[in-house]
Amino acid sequence: MATTRRRSAALVLLVIAALAYFNAVSDVFVYDDDLFVGDNVAIRSWRNAPMVLRPSFYVERALAYRPLVMLSYFWDYSLWGLRERGFHFTNFAVHGINAILVLLLAQRAGLSRGVSLVGALAFALHPVQAEAVNGVAFREEMLCLLFVLCAALFSSAPRRWPLAALAVIFAALSKETGVLAVPLAITAYHVLGTGKPAPRASRPWLISLAAIAFALAPIILWSLWKLLPESGAPAVDMSLSDPAALIPVLARYAGLAAVPHGLSVDHGLRPAQLTFGSALGMTVLLGGLMAGAAWARGQRVLRFGLVWLAVMAIPLLVSAFTPIPVAERRMYGAIVGFGLLASWVGSQRLAIPKARAATAVFCLMLISFAALTTARNNAWRGSHALWRSAVATSPNSYRARNNLGTCYYTRGAISMALKQCHVSLALNPQNAEALYNLGSDCLLRQGSAEKAIPWYERALAAKPSHAGAHLNLGEAYRRAGRLDDAVAQFQRLLSAHPDNAQAHNNLGVCYEQKGLAAQAAAEYERALAIDPAFEPARVNLRKLRGRQ
């Protein structure tokens, strides 16, 4: 009977979540989905699976080391090909599993099935979760949380610590913040576990977790280094002695959790600078949450929920110093704490006689969450809708303006595209993408290399690692007759990206125009060695040999 009731609660949870996300299984890739899936030829054959386990795969692409996420794309491609609906369905399936794990976690804390279901629904239906669920490229948030939840559940059960240790490893291989499963697992062991753990029995478990955290440290540090702002990213000017420096970021995250209004893929906030004041502010916040957890003795779910929020707040605070300081997808794991606290409130209010008012409030909250989530899913049904929504919500976001301009350009609305790019540039004069787009308009549409060159030079001054700007600037130099500058530009690009077939081909064209046939042929051959299907290099090599 108990098993049947548990299954019924899980089924109700999945059905309600499916109703809220019925329009999330779309037939389009948006945002970074093409980068990780659509244009990622590596995932199209399991023979490439060993390649994505090697750190070099991520170093060459300037990506964080998240091999389990990449392997999940292999799995999806083997099932669906490049059919977008299949990838989105997998995202929702992982979200559903996570919701069930939250349900089990609340029950493990001693709450009733009904109250636990309220907390799990608060997690599953919260509107900020829509970004992680709809973005195939953001699957790392959900996979990481899946294993963090498993680590907490295994830790709270007797003699399951080997499985918990394995879950910690999988969490960190899904996303670097998965290492936070270590303190959460230890807390679950002591707070949610049955009985008082004996020190000797817990010693192997604690030593194992410490060893895992130490072994994963290089991966974590390297991945976090990849997230640091590049030169040219505007920063908030914060006083050294101002502990309120992080208030805009913290207020936005708190507002999104409590009253999820104004959802956007980009909130237009600038990255912060790490100062003594900001460090003090973070310490006070985390200390307050931990003090609340220490005070809540006897309230297991409240205590664990506060610890969860404190631990999961760490990556949110760190994100304040990255180019995108507020991102709803990063809240995916923290919302578990929101759900646990909702369960605790429900256990205090719904269990008393005549709790109709509390029941009505919880029902209204969940219905509102579901409606907002369904509405938010519509913004993810295409790039144009996504960035138009972002500009409407955050008109001062230079990234949203630039990306909306790119969408307009793709649709042929050139004047509207250029307008958005210029607005983006006014908001951030060092916006490399807007500078690059304006240069590309001059080069590709207007056919004016001379006009394009200053735009590309400014883009590279703002972001020296911009491969597209290097490539197009070299081409603009070539068209302007500045062959030596073009050769130098392509060589500079190839020193950082030796596997860029387009750069090898363009360098070959420059050599051919300079009368260096042997060097030109060598570059065409290198391009074809990298990509045998690269037709421009094949045609150029055939024509060159035909003239010899």
C-alpha positions as CSV (number, residue, x, y, z in Angstrom):
1,M,0.0,0.0,0.0
2,A,2.8,2.4,0.9
3,T,4.6,1.7,-2.3
4,T,1.4,2.3,-4.3
5,R,0.9,5.6,-2.6
6,R,4.5,6.6,-3.3
7,R,4.1,5.7,-7.0
8,S,0.9,7.7,-7.1
9,A,2.5,10.8,-5.7
10,A,5.3,10.5,-8.3
11,L,2.8,10.0,-11.1
12,V,0.8,13.0,-10.1
13,L,4.0,15.1,-10.0
14,L,5.1,14.0,-13.5
15,V,1.6,14.6,-15.0
16,I,1.3,18.1,-13.6
17,A,4.9,18.9,-14.7
18,A,4.1,17.6,-18.2
19,L,1.1,19.8,-18.4
20,A,3.2,22.8,-17.6
21,Y,5.9,21.9,-20.1
22,F,3.7,20.5,-22.9
23,N,4.9,23.3,-25.2
24,A,8.6,22.9,-24.3
25,V,9.3,20.0,-26.6
26,S,9.8,22.2,-29.6
27,D,11.3,21.6,-33.0
28,V,14.1,24.3,-32.9
29,F,17.5,24.8,-31.4
30,V,18.1,28.2,-29.8
31,Y,20.8,30.1,-28.0
32,D,23.9,27.8,-27.8
33,D,22.1,24.6,-28.8
34,D,23.7,24.7,-32.3
35,L,27.2,25.1,-30.8
36,F,26.8,22.0,-28.6
37,V,24.5,19.9,-30.8
38,G,23.5,21.1,-34.2
39,D,27.1,22.0,-35.4
40,N,28.9,19.5,-33.2
41,V,29.9,16.7,-35.6
42,A,31.7,14.8,-32.8
43,I,28.4,13.6,-31.3
44,R,27.3,11.9,-34.5
45,S,29.4,8.8,-34.0
46,W,30.1,6.8,-30.8
47,R,33.6,6.3,-32.1
48,N,34.3,9.9,-31.1
49,A,33.2,9.2,-27.5
50,P,36.8,8.7,-26.2
51,M,37.7,12.0,-27.7
52,V,35.2,13.9,-25.5
53,L,36.7,12.3,-22.4
54,R,40.0,14.0,-23.0
55,P,40.6,17.5,-21.6
56,S,42.2,18.6,-24.9
57,F,38.8,18.4,-26.6
58,Y,37.6,21.2,-24.3
59,V,40.8,23.2,-24.3
60,E,40.7,23.5,-28.1
61,R,37.1,24.8,-27.9
62,A,37.6,27.0,-24.8
63,L,34.9,25.0,-23.0
64,A,34.6,23.8,-19.4
65,Y,35.3,20.1,-18.9
66,R,31.8,18.5,-18.7
67,P,32.1,15.1,-20.4
68,L,28.9,13.5,-19.1
69,V,26.9,16.3,-20.7
70,M,28.6,15.7,-24.0
71,L,28.1,12.0,-23.8
72,S,24.3,12.6,-23.2
73,Y,24.3,14.4,-26.6
74,F,25.8,11.3,-28.1
75,W,23.0,9.2,-26.6
76,D,20.4,11.7,-27.9
77,Y,21.8,11.7,-31.4
78,S,21.9,7.9,-31.5
79,L,18.1,7.9,-30.6
80,W,16.8,11.0,-32.5
81,G,19.4,12.0,-35.0
82,L,19.3,15.9,-35.2
83,R,15.5,16.0,-34.5
84,E,15.2,18.8,-32.0
85,R,12.2,17.4,-30.3
86,G,14.1,14.4,-29.1
87,F,16.8,16.5,-27.4
88,H,14.1,18.6,-25.7
89,F,12.2,15.5,-24.6
90,T,15.4,14.2,-22.9
91,N,15.7,17.6,-21.1
92,F,12.2,17.3,-19.8
93,A,12.7,13.7,-18.8
94,V,15.8,14.6,-16.7
95,H,13.8,17.4,-15.1
96,G,11.0,15.0,-14.2
97,I,13.5,12.6,-12.6
98,N,14.9,15.5,-10.5
99,A,11.4,16.4,-9.4
100,I,10.9,12.8,-8.1
101,L,14.2,12.9,-6.3
102,V,13.2,16.1,-4.6
103,L,9.9,14.4,-3.5
104,L,12.0,11.5,-2.1
105,L,14.3,13.9,-0.3
106,A,11.5,15.7,1.4
107,Q,10.0,12.3,2.5
108,R,13.4,11.2,3.7
109,A,13.3,14.3,6.0
110,G,10.1,12.9,7.6
111,L,7.5,14.9,5.8
112,S,4.2,13.4,4.7
113,R,3.6,12.5,1.0
114,G,1.2,15.4,0.5
115,V,3.5,18.0,2.0
116,S,6.5,16.5,0.1
117,L,4.5,16.7,-3.1
118,V,3.9,20.4,-2.6
119,G,7.7,21.0,-2.3
120,A,8.4,18.8,-5.3
121,L,5.8,20.7,-7.4
122,A,7.3,24.0,-6.3
123,F,10.6,22.8,-7.7
124,A,9.2,21.3,-10.9
125,L,6.9,24.2,-11.8
126,H,9.0,27.2,-10.7
127,P,9.2,29.5,-13.8
128,V,13.0,30.1,-13.6
129,Q,13.5,26.4,-14.3
130,A,12.2,27.0,-17.8
131,E,15.6,28.2,-19.0
132,A,17.4,25.0,-18.1
133,V,14.6,22.8,-19.3
134,N,14.2,24.5,-22.7
135,G,17.9,25.0,-23.4
136,V,19.5,21.8,-24.6
137,A,22.9,23.5,-24.2
138,F,22.1,24.1,-20.5
139,R,21.6,20.4,-19.7
140,E,24.6,20.4,-17.4
141,E,22.5,22.2,-14.7
142,M,20.0,19.3,-14.7
143,L,22.5,16.5,-14.9
144,C,24.6,18.0,-12.2
145,L,21.6,18.3,-9.9
146,L,20.5,14.8,-10.6
147,F,23.7,13.4,-9.2
148,V,23.8,15.9,-6.3
149,L,20.4,14.7,-5.3
150,C,21.4,11.1,-5.6
151,A,24.5,11.8,-3.4
152,A,22.3,13.4,-0.7
153,L,19.8,10.5,-0.8
154,F,22.4,7.8,-0.7
155,S,24.3,9.6,2.1
156,S,21.1,9.6,4.2
157,A,20.6,5.9,3.8
158,P,22.7,3.3,5.8
159,R,25.7,1.7,4.1
160,R,25.1,3.5,0.8
161,W,28.2,5.7,1.0
162,P,30.0,4.1,-2.0
163,L,27.1,5.0,-4.2
164,A,27.1,8.5,-2.8
165,A,30.8,8.8,-3.6
166,L,30.1,7.7,-7.2
167,A,27.3,10.2,-7.5
168,V,29.6,13.0,-6.3
169,I,32.1,12.1,-9.1
170,F,29.3,12.1,-11.7
171,A,28.0,15.4,-10.5
172,A,31.4,17.0,-10.9
173,L,31.9,15.5,-14.4
174,S,28.5,17.0,-15.4
175,K,29.4,20.5,-14.1
176,E,32.3,21.8,-12.0
177,T,29.8,23.0,-9.3
178,G,28.9,19.3,-8.7
179,V,31.7,19.3,-6.2
180,L,29.2,21.0,-3.9
181,A,27.6,17.6,-3.5
182,V,30.4,16.9,-0.9
183,P,29.1,19.3,1.8
184,L,25.5,18.5,0.9
185,A,26.1,14.8,1.2
186,I,27.8,15.2,4.6
187,T,24.9,17.3,5.8
188,A,22.4,14.7,4.6
189,Y,24.4,12.0,6.3
190,H,24.1,13.8,9.7
191,V,20.8,15.6,9.4
192,L,18.6,13.2,7.3
193,G,20.2,9.9,8.2
194,T,18.5,7.5,10.5
195,G,20.1,7.4,13.9
196,K,23.2,9.1,15.2
197,P,26.2,8.1,13.1
198,A,29.1,6.5,14.9
199,P,32.4,8.4,14.4
200,R,34.3,5.3,13.3
201,A,31.6,4.3,10.8
202,S,31.5,7.7,9.3
203,R,35.3,8.0,9.0
204,P,35.8,6.1,5.7
205,W,32.9,8.0,4.2
206,L,34.3,11.4,5.1
207,I,37.8,10.5,4.0
208,S,36.4,9.3,0.7
209,L,34.6,12.5,0.0
210,A,37.6,14.6,1.0
211,A,39.8,12.5,-1.5
212,I,37.2,13.0,-4.2
213,A,37.0,16.7,-3.7
214,F,40.8,17.0,-3.7
215,A,41.1,14.9,-6.9
216,L,38.5,17.0,-8.7
217,A,40.0,20.4,-7.6
218,P,42.1,20.8,-10.8
219,I,39.1,20.3,-13.0
220,I,37.0,22.7,-11.0
221,L,39.7,25.5,-11.0
222,W,40.3,25.1,-14.7
223,S,36.6,25.3,-15.5
224,L,36.1,28.3,-13.3
225,W,39.1,30.0,-15.0
226,K,37.3,29.6,-18.3
227,L,34.4,31.6,-16.9
228,L,36.3,34.7,-16.0
229,P,35.4,37.9,-17.8
230,E,37.5,38.7,-20.9
231,S,39.1,42.0,-21.5
232,G,36.6,44.6,-22.5
233,A,33.7,43.3,-20.5
234,P,32.3,46.3,-18.6
235,A,32.3,45.9,-14.8
236,V,30.3,47.5,-12.1
237,D,32.3,50.2,-10.3
238,M,32.2,49.1,-6.6
239,S,33.9,50.8,-3.6
240,L,36.5,48.8,-1.7
241,S,34.6,49.4,1.6
242,D,31.1,48.9,0.3
243,P,29.6,45.6,1.5
244,A,26.4,46.4,-0.5
245,A,28.3,46.0,-3.8
246,L,26.5,42.7,-4.7
247,I,23.1,44.0,-3.9
248,P,21.9,44.3,-7.5
249,V,22.8,40.7,-8.3
250,L,21.6,39.3,-5.0
251,A,18.3,41.2,-5.2
252,R,17.7,40.0,-8.7
253,Y,18.3,36.3,-7.7
254,A,16.1,36.7,-4.6
255,G,13.4,38.4,-6.6
256,L,13.4,35.7,-9.2
257,A,13.1,33.0,-6.6
258,A,10.3,34.7,-4.5
259,V,8.4,36.5,-7.3
260,P,9.4,35.2,-10.7
261,H,8.5,38.2,-12.7
262,G,10.5,39.7,-15.6
263,L,12.1,36.5,-16.7
264,S,14.8,37.0,-19.4
265,V,17.7,35.1,-20.9
266,D,19.8,38.2,-20.2
267,H,19.1,40.6,-17.4
268,G,21.4,43.3,-18.5
269,L,23.5,43.5,-15.3
270,R,27.3,44.0,-15.6
271,P,29.9,41.8,-14.0
272,A,31.1,42.8,-10.6
273,Q,34.6,43.3,-9.3
274,L,35.9,41.2,-6.4
275,T,36.6,43.6,-3.5
276,F,36.8,43.4,0.2
277,G,33.3,44.7,0.5
278,S,31.8,42.2,-1.9
279,A,33.6,39.3,-0.1
280,L,32.3,40.6,3.2
281,G,28.7,40.7,1.8
282,M,29.0,37.1,0.6
283,T,30.4,36.0,3.9
284,V,27.5,37.6,5.8
285,L,24.9,36.1,3.6
286,L,26.3,32.6,3.8
287,G,26.9,32.9,7.5
288,G,23.3,34.0,8.0
289,L,21.9,31.0,6.2
290,M,24.2,28.6,8.2
291,A,23.3,30.3,11.5
292,G,19.6,29.7,10.6
293,A,20.4,26.1,9.9
294,A,22.2,25.8,13.3
295,W,19.2,27.4,15.1
296,A,16.7,25.1,13.4
297,R,17.4,22.1,15.6
298,G,14.7,19.4,15.6
299,Q,13.4,20.7,12.2
300,R,15.2,18.4,9.8
301,V,13.8,19.6,6.5
302,L,14.2,23.3,7.5
303,R,17.7,22.7,8.6
304,F,18.7,20.8,5.5
305,G,16.9,23.3,3.3
306,L,18.8,26.3,4.7
307,V,22.1,24.4,4.3
308,W,21.1,23.6,0.7
309,L,20.4,27.2,0.0
310,A,23.7,28.3,1.5
311,V,25.7,25.8,-0.5
312,M,23.9,26.4,-3.7
313,A,24.2,30.2,-3.3
314,I,28.0,29.9,-3.7
315,P,27.9,29.4,-7.5
316,L,25.3,32.2,-7.8
317,L,27.6,34.6,-5.9
318,V,30.6,33.5,-8.0
319,S,28.6,34.2,-11.2
320,A,28.4,37.9,-10.2
321,F,32.0,38.2,-11.4
322,T,31.4,36.5,-14.8
323,P,30.3,38.2,-18.0
324,I,26.7,37.1,-17.4
325,P,26.2,37.8,-13.6
326,V,22.6,36.7,-13.5
327,A,21.4,33.7,-15.4
328,E,18.2,31.9,-14.4
329,R,19.6,28.5,-15.4
330,R,22.1,28.7,-12.6
331,M,19.3,28.8,-10.1
332,Y,18.1,25.4,-11.1
333,G,19.8,23.6,-8.2
334,A,19.1,26.4,-5.6
335,I,15.3,26.0,-6.3
336,V,15.5,22.7,-4.5
337,G,16.1,24.7,-1.3
338,F,13.0,26.8,-2.2
339,G,11.0,23.6,-2.6
340,L,12.2,22.1,0.7
341,L,11.4,25.3,2.5
342,A,7.9,25.3,0.9
343,S,7.5,21.7,2.2
344,W,8.5,22.8,5.7
345,V,6.0,25.8,5.6
346,G,3.4,23.3,4.4
347,S,4.1,20.9,7.2
348,Q,3.5,23.8,9.7
349,R,0.4,25.3,8.1
350,L,-1.4,22.5,6.2
351,A,-1.3,20.0,9.1
352,I,-3.4,22.3,11.4
353,P,-7.2,22.1,11.6
354,K,-9.1,24.4,9.2
355,A,-6.1,25.1,7.0
356,R,-8.2,26.1,4.1
357,A,-6.5,29.5,3.7
358,A,-3.0,27.9,3.6
359,T,-4.2,25.3,1.2
360,A,-5.6,28.0,-1.1
361,V,-2.4,30.0,-1.0
362,F,-0.3,26.9,-1.9
363,C,-2.7,26.0,-4.7
364,L,-2.7,29.6,-6.1
365,M,1.1,29.6,-5.9
366,L,1.5,26.3,-7.8
367,I,-1.1,27.3,-10.4
368,S,0.6,30.7,-11.0
369,F,4.0,28.9,-11.3
370,A,2.6,26.5,-13.9
371,A,0.9,29.3,-15.9
372,L,4.1,31.4,-15.9
373,T,6.2,28.4,-16.9
374,T,4.0,27.6,-19.8
375,A,4.1,31.2,-21.0
376,R,7.8,31.3,-20.6
377,N,8.2,28.2,-22.7
378,N,6.8,30.2,-25.7
379,A,9.8,32.5,-25.6
380,W,12.1,29.5,-26.3
381,R,10.3,28.5,-29.5
382,G,12.7,30.4,-31.7
383,S,15.8,32.7,-31.5
384,H,13.8,35.8,-32.7
385,A,11.1,35.3,-30.0
386,L,13.8,34.6,-27.3
387,W,15.8,37.7,-27.9
388,R,12.8,40.0,-28.6
389,S,11.5,38.9,-25.2
390,A,14.9,39.6,-23.7
391,V,15.0,43.1,-25.1
392,A,11.5,43.8,-23.9
393,T,12.4,42.7,-20.4
394,S,15.9,44.1,-20.3
395,P,16.2,46.9,-22.8
396,N,19.7,47.9,-21.4
397,S,21.2,44.5,-22.2
398,Y,23.8,45.0,-24.9
399,R,24.0,41.2,-25.5
400,A,20.2,40.9,-26.0
401,R,20.3,43.9,-28.4
402,N,23.1,42.5,-30.4
403,N,21.6,39.0,-30.7
404,L,18.2,40.5,-31.7
405,G,20.0,42.4,-34.4
406,T,21.6,39.1,-35.6
407,C,18.1,37.6,-35.8
408,Y,16.8,40.6,-37.8
409,Y,19.8,40.3,-40.1
410,T,19.0,36.6,-40.7
411,R,15.4,37.5,-41.6
412,G,16.6,40.2,-44.1
413,A,15.5,43.1,-41.9
414,I,18.8,44.9,-42.4
415,S,17.8,48.4,-41.1
416,M,16.3,47.0,-37.9
417,A,19.4,44.7,-37.5
418,L,21.8,47.6,-37.8
419,K,19.7,49.7,-35.4
420,Q,19.9,47.0,-32.7
421,C,23.7,46.6,-33.2
422,H,24.3,50.4,-32.8
423,V,22.1,50.5,-29.7
424,S,24.1,47.5,-28.3
425,L,27.4,49.4,-29.1
426,A,26.1,52.5,-27.4
427,L,25.4,50.4,-24.2
428,N,28.8,48.9,-24.4
429,P,31.4,50.4,-26.7
430,Q,33.6,47.4,-26.2
431,N,31.0,44.9,-27.3
432,A,33.1,42.7,-29.7
433,E,30.1,40.9,-31.2
434,A,28.3,44.1,-32.2
435,L,31.6,45.4,-33.7
436,Y,32.0,42.2,-35.5
437,N,28.4,42.2,-36.9
438,L,28.8,45.8,-38.2
439,G,32.1,44.9,-39.9
440,S,30.5,41.8,-41.5
441,D,27.7,44.0,-42.8
442,C,30.2,46.3,-44.5
443,L,32.2,43.3,-45.9
444,L,29.6,40.9,-46.9
445,R,26.5,43.0,-47.8
446,Q,28.1,46.3,-48.9
447,G,31.2,44.7,-50.3
448,S,33.4,47.4,-48.8
449,A,36.6,46.0,-47.3
450,E,37.9,49.4,-46.4
451,K,34.8,50.2,-44.3
452,A,34.9,46.7,-42.6
453,I,38.5,46.9,-41.5
454,P,38.1,49.5,-38.7
455,W,35.1,47.5,-37.2
456,Y,37.1,44.3,-37.1
457,E,40.1,45.9,-35.6
458,R,38.0,47.4,-32.9
459,A,36.4,44.0,-32.3
460,L,39.8,42.4,-31.8
461,A,40.9,45.2,-29.5
462,A,37.9,44.4,-27.4
463,K,38.2,40.6,-27.6
464,P,41.6,39.4,-29.0
465,S,40.4,35.8,-29.0
466,H,37.5,36.4,-31.4
467,A,38.3,33.9,-34.2
468,G,35.6,35.2,-36.5
469,A,37.0,38.7,-36.4
470,H,40.5,37.4,-37.1
471,L,39.2,35.4,-40.1
472,N,37.1,38.3,-41.6
473,L,39.8,40.9,-40.9
474,G,42.3,38.8,-42.8
475,E,39.8,38.5,-45.7
476,A,39.1,42.3,-45.6
477,Y,42.9,43.0,-45.8
478,R,43.1,40.6,-48.8
479,R,40.3,42.3,-50.6
480,A,41.8,45.7,-49.9
481,G,45.1,44.5,-51.4
482,R,47.0,44.4,-48.1
483,L,48.3,40.9,-48.6
484,D,51.1,41.0,-46.1
485,D,48.6,42.2,-43.4
486,A,46.2,39.4,-44.5
487,V,48.9,36.7,-44.2
488,A,49.9,37.9,-40.8
489,Q,46.3,37.9,-39.6
490,F,45.6,34.4,-40.8
491,Q,48.9,33.1,-39.3
492,R,47.9,34.7,-36.0
493,L,44.6,32.9,-36.1
494,L,46.2,29.6,-37.0
495,S,48.7,29.9,-34.1
496,A,45.7,29.7,-31.7
497,H,43.4,27.5,-33.9
498,P,45.6,25.3,-36.1
499,D,42.6,23.1,-37.1
500,N,40.7,26.0,-38.7
501,A,40.2,24.8,-42.3
502,Q,38.8,28.2,-43.5
503,A,41.9,30.0,-42.3
504,H,44.2,27.6,-44.0
505,N,42.3,28.0,-47.3
506,N,42.2,31.8,-47.0
507,L,46.0,31.9,-46.3
508,G,46.5,29.7,-49.4
509,V,44.6,32.3,-51.5
510,C,46.9,35.0,-50.2
511,Y,50.0,33.0,-51.0
512,E,48.6,32.3,-54.5
513,Q,48.0,36.0,-55.1
514,K,51.6,36.7,-53.9
515,G,52.9,34.2,-56.5
516,L,53.9,31.6,-53.9
517,A,52.3,28.5,-55.5
518,A,54.0,25.9,-53.3
519,Q,53.0,27.5,-50.1
520,A,49.5,28.0,-51.4
521,A,49.1,24.3,-52.4
522,A,50.4,23.3,-48.9
523,E,47.8,25.4,-47.2
524,Y,45.0,24.0,-49.4
525,E,46.2,20.5,-48.6
526,R,46.2,21.3,-44.8
527,A,42.6,22.6,-45.1
528,L,41.5,19.4,-46.8
529,A,43.4,17.2,-44.2
530,I,41.4,18.9,-41.5
531,D,38.1,18.8,-43.4
532,P,38.0,16.5,-46.5
533,A,34.6,17.9,-47.4
534,F,35.7,21.5,-47.5
535,E,34.9,22.3,-51.1
536,P,36.5,25.8,-51.5
537,A,40.0,24.3,-50.7
538,R,39.4,21.4,-53.1
539,V,38.4,23.8,-55.9
540,N,41.3,26.2,-55.2
541,L,43.8,23.3,-55.2
542,R,42.5,21.9,-58.5
543,K,42.6,25.3,-60.2
544,L,46.1,25.9,-58.9
545,R,47.4,22.6,-60.2
546,G,45.6,23.1,-63.5
547,R,47.6,26.3,-64.0
548,Q,51.0,24.7,-63.2
